[in-house]
Amino acid sequence: MTESSQKATDPILTFEGKRYALNTLPDELKELVRGMQVADAQLRMHEDTLKVLAVGRQTMARQLNEKLKDIKALP
């Protein structure tokens, strides 16, 4: 692999509008980047979970509404 093609595949960190060669950062900063990636993945997972729960709740509300049609409501 040539040096130029190797540089093209090196990971780049873009943070607050600035770009950094990830492999050249100190280990402490690489750990912070990995931690942020994990946090982002967890946020996406939980956002998806919330969407699934919201759809489930809507379905239960429709079922409740349908079953309450035959029951007399209080005045």
Protein Blocks (a to p, Z undefined) as FASTA:
>chain_A
ZZklmmmmpccddeehiacdfklpcfklmmmmmmmmmmmmmmmmmmmmmmmmmmmmmmmm
mmmmmmmmmpccdZZ
